[in-house]
Amino acid sequence: MGRYLIRRALFMILVIMIVSFLTFLIFVKLPAGDPARRAVGRTTTPEQIENARKAFGLDKPLYIQYWRFLKGFVPWPGLWLNDQVYFSYGSFEPVREELSRRIPITAVLAIGAAVIWLLLGIPIGILSAIKRGSLADRAAMIFAIIGVSMPIFWLAQLLLYTFWFKLELLPASGIPIGYTGWAGALRAAAEGRFILPWVSLAYINAAFYARMVRGNLIETMNEDYIRTARSKGLSERRVIYKHGLRGALTPVVTMLGLDVGLLLGGAFITETVFGLPGIGQLAVQAISTNDFPTVMGVTILGAFIIAIANLVVDVAYAFLDPRVRYT
Amino acid sequence: MAEPLLEVKDLKVHFPTDDGLVKAVDGVTYSLQPGETLGIVGESGSGKSVSSLTVMGLITPKQANISGEVFFQGQDLLKLPKDEMRTIRGAKISMIFQDPMTSLHPFYKVGFQISEAILQHQDISKKEAMDQAVEMLARVNIPRPRERADQYPHEFSGGMRQRAMIAMALSLNPDVLIADEPTTALDVTVQAQILDLIDRLKSEFNAAVIIITHDLGVVAEHCDNIMVMYGGKAAEFGNTDDIYYKPLHPYTWGLLSSIPRLDEEKQERLNPIRGLPPSLILVPPGCSFHPRCPYRFDPCDKDVPELLPVDGHHAAACHLSLADKERIRDEEVLAHR
């Protein structure tokens, strides 16, 4: 186990380095024009551009520039997204602070949505698997097919139009000024400002999960060991919930870990439609304004979260399925 | 003859499918005495497994049209409500399956899986059930049973898993044990061990056993009576000697001739039964074996032969006259063995 974790950690570092290097090339080096000029804005003197070039280290060779960014990936106080390199070209604020302001919002959005889609998707999947072919099953699968085919931005607008504009039941969301940090995000959630974003994000995933659970459970219920469970005289309820679900839900854990990891890196469409100042929104802003330290910061944060989610999933899997061993 | 323990009368199991009605079992009758071992032999698709799964109540009226009667201790199992059937299934009639690799739940420990069966039918504590499970593992010759009970199925070998299945099936001291191809998935050496184990436990637990197999060689030593099934029906029924030394049905002849022999001097080609098992949707008219039968004559493609007793309870379903059958058997079949 220890050796496995060390190997996985080393692998994680490699992945993050590759991601960061590609991001560095794509967003810092590839765009046309002088990055120093892009950084300082329109009306500037050549002197100012030179100053910016020095301040951002853009006069140094490529590998030193990358090295400066790379040091910021070390999760250590003073190094982790350090202010000397990671500050916004737009606001000159440290990227770290910007991120920590936005993380609670994205986290509340992602985790809340995940809870909703699990609470919807798993029971619907189970129901339609055990009542296969019934009216309920058909209804559930129509729900699922709509969910997987509907673009999220469209659903989000539709929800906004209906529940905020027409019915005036729910706030349009957005986070009021003064709602800062975790307390602010939770307060906004308590006021219902996350309900529409949660539902938009959850529906598509609930549909996926319902289909996956249904498929897995139907497949599991055809296994020989289910026949054995029945031959013991167990009740059908116990056969389904103790023997069937155990096999059917294990892959769901894998999916969930990766999906939540992905969302924690920013749910940019939902955040944009509902005006939530989360990570995804920041990423889009940063890319469109050529604010490449912020782009680097967001990308690395995302890569980090996904790499950790992967690791957590793999370790959890070995606990859930005794046949899996760390090798 | 004593009151039979289990009596199956004219059992029919027909599965409605999109392609038509699959007549998996089409009128099967047999009885099982206490302490008897009955072999049910036939090819894939002859209905041997489906008939016993139906006896276990594992094929439900939802899946198939079931008719006939299955009497066990004076009750017709086919008419029992689900909940009452569950008190019999696993406790009084239990079953082991073909593939021990997939028949145990991969996520639960072996001891738990056995004790779960015990707890379902007995009002005892979890710990007592686990002790019983460990004792059962010991009785099926699993070394260090206490440790083994705490392991997962993937840590067991194939033979050990089948032993664990047997331990589970016998843990409630059932009256009938149905073994559905218990050795098909195992090595030859392990096969013999498992069959010997079933034999031994049968007398220890005083149970009657039904062994389902496609291999006449397997059942020879272990069965009292044998039913040969073909196309969802019984082709021949008799005691082991009848079936091996005085077989009366051309299908049984084919099965016996197709067993490869080690004592043959020169290498001979295997002697298969020509053709394929019949479609269970479009069952051939008359005797379902007639398209493959080298001895077919006039009535075979028109009339369905009945399973008629020849002597004692030896019976065969074939239109040939007894004299013809005995002549063909002695001259053409047994002469080659």
Boltz contact constraints between the chains, C-beta under 6 A:
constraints:
  - contact:
      token1: [A, 224]
      token2: [B, 99]
      max_distance: 6.0
  - contact:
      token1: [A, 224]
      token2: [B, 102]
      max_distance: 6.0
  - contact:
      token1: [A, 224]
      token2: [B, 103]
      max_distance: 6.0
  - contact:
      token1: [A, 225]
      token2: [B, 103]
      max_distance: 6.0
  - contact:
      token1: [A, 225]
      token2: [B, 104]
      max_distance: 6.0
  - contact:
      token1: [A, 225]
      token2: [B, 105]
      max_distance: 6.0
  - contact:
      token1: [A, 228]
      token2: [B, 103]
      max_distance: 6.0
  - contact:
      token1: [A, 230]
      token2: [B, 58]
      max_distance: 6.0
  - contact:
      token1: [A, 231]
      token2: [B, 90]
      max_distance: 6.0
  - contact:
      token1: [A, 231]
      token2: [B, 95]
      max_distance: 6.0
  - contact:
      token1: [A, 232]
      token2: [B, 90]
      max_distance: 6.0
  - contact:
      token1: [A, 232]
      token2: [B, 117]
      max_distance: 6.0
  - contact:
      token1: [A, 232]
      token2: [B, 120]
      max_distance: 6.0
  - contact:
      token1: [A, 233]
      token2: [B, 86]
      max_distance: 6.0
  - contact:
      token1: [A, 233]
      token2: [B, 89]
      max_distance: 6.0
  - contact:
      token1: [A, 233]
      token2: [B, 90]
      max_distance: 6.0
  - contact:
      token1: [A, 233]
      token2: [B, 120]
      max_distance: 6.0
  - contact:
      token1: [A, 234]
      token2: [B, 120]
      max_distance: 6.0
  - contact:
      token1: [A, 243]
      token2: [B, 105]
      max_distance: 6.0
  - contact:
      token1: [A, 246]
      token2: [B, 107]
      max_distance: 6.0
  - contact:
      token1: [A, 322]
      token2: [B, 152]
      max_distance: 6.0
  - contact:
      token1: [A, 323]
      token2: [B, 106]
      max_distance: 6.0
  - contact:
      token1: [A, 323]
      token2: [B, 154]
      max_distance: 6.0
